Amino acid sequence: MQVSKTSKTYLQAYKGVAKNKLAKILTDISYILSLRKKIDALGVDDEYVKNFYSAFDERILSLILEISFISTDSKIAQNIIAYSSFCIAKSMLD
């Protein structure tokens, strides 16, 4: 999986916490490819996979919320907050 130019542009544009969160997520996305191969080969513990993806989801939701605070467009911020609230509620049901 390759990181898009758009993602790299956002990474360069955002400063501070959002930039660090996005960098970690992009690193995780690269790691997922090797993790999936290990999963396919049954070479990784179920609990490890569950914990990794739970933490990954949490980082994505945290970044989404951070971007909503950075955004200068109130409609975008409102939609991001609604989406992240939906995802958080959904994850509580799992």
C-alpha positions as CSV (number, residue, x, y, z in Angstrom):
1,M,0.0,0.0,0.0
2,Q,1.4,3.3,-1.0
3,V,0.8,6.6,0.7
4,S,-0.9,9.0,-1.6
5,K,0.5,12.4,-2.6
6,T,-2.5,14.0,-0.9
7,S,-1.7,12.3,2.4
8,K,1.9,13.5,2.2
9,T,0.7,17.0,1.5
10,Y,-1.5,17.0,4.6
11,L,1.3,15.6,6.6
12,Q,3.5,18.5,5.5
13,A,0.7,21.1,6.1
14,Y,-0.3,20.2,9.6
15,K,1.9,21.0,12.5
16,G,2.2,19.7,16.0
17,V,0.0,16.9,17.4
18,A,-1.9,16.3,14.2
19,K,1.3,15.9,12.2
20,N,2.7,13.4,14.6
21,K,-0.6,11.5,14.7
22,L,-0.8,11.3,10.9
23,A,2.9,10.2,10.7
24,K,2.2,7.3,13.1
25,I,-1.0,6.3,11.2
26,L,1.0,6.3,7.9
27,T,3.6,4.1,9.6
28,D,0.9,1.8,10.8
29,I,-0.6,1.5,7.3
30,S,2.7,0.4,6.0
31,Y,3.0,-2.2,8.8
32,I,-0.4,-3.6,8.1
33,L,0.8,-5.2,4.9
34,S,3.3,-7.3,6.7
35,L,0.9,-8.0,9.5
36,R,-1.7,-9.3,7.0
37,K,0.9,-11.7,5.6
38,K,1.6,-13.0,9.1
39,I,-2.2,-13.3,9.8
40,D,-2.6,-15.3,6.5
41,A,0.2,-17.6,7.6
42,L,-1.3,-17.9,11.1
43,G,2.0,-16.6,12.4
44,V,0.6,-14.0,14.8
45,D,-1.4,-14.1,18.0
46,D,-5.1,-13.2,17.8
47,E,-4.9,-10.9,20.8
48,Y,-2.0,-9.0,19.3
49,V,-3.9,-8.4,16.1
50,K,-7.0,-7.3,18.1
51,N,-4.9,-4.9,20.2
52,F,-3.1,-3.5,17.2
53,Y,-6.2,-2.8,15.2
54,S,-8.0,-1.3,18.3
55,A,-5.1,1.1,18.9
56,F,-5.0,1.9,15.1
57,D,-8.7,2.7,15.1
58,E,-8.2,4.9,18.2
59,R,-5.4,6.8,16.5
60,I,-7.4,7.4,13.4
61,L,-10.4,8.7,15.4
62,S,-8.1,10.9,17.4
63,L,-6.6,12.4,14.2
64,I,-10.0,12.9,12.7
65,L,-11.1,14.8,15.8
66,E,-7.9,16.9,15.7
67,I,-8.4,17.8,12.1
68,S,-11.9,19.0,12.9
69,F,-10.4,21.5,15.3
70,I,-7.8,22.6,12.7
71,S,-10.4,23.0,9.9
72,T,-11.5,26.5,9.1
73,D,-14.6,25.3,7.3
74,S,-17.3,24.8,9.9
75,K,-19.3,22.4,7.7
76,I,-16.3,20.1,7.3
77,A,-15.6,20.3,11.1
78,Q,-19.2,19.5,11.8
79,N,-19.2,16.5,9.5
80,I,-15.9,15.2,10.9
81,I,-17.2,15.4,14.4
82,A,-20.4,13.6,13.4
83,Y,-18.5,10.9,11.7
84,S,-16.0,10.4,14.5
85,S,-18.9,10.2,17.0
86,F,-20.6,7.6,14.9
87,C,-17.3,5.5,14.7
88,I,-16.8,5.8,18.5
89,A,-20.4,4.7,19.2
90,K,-20.0,1.8,16.7
91,S,-16.7,0.7,18.3
92,M,-18.4,0.6,21.7
93,L,-20.9,-2.0,20.3
94,D,-18.2,-4.3,19.1
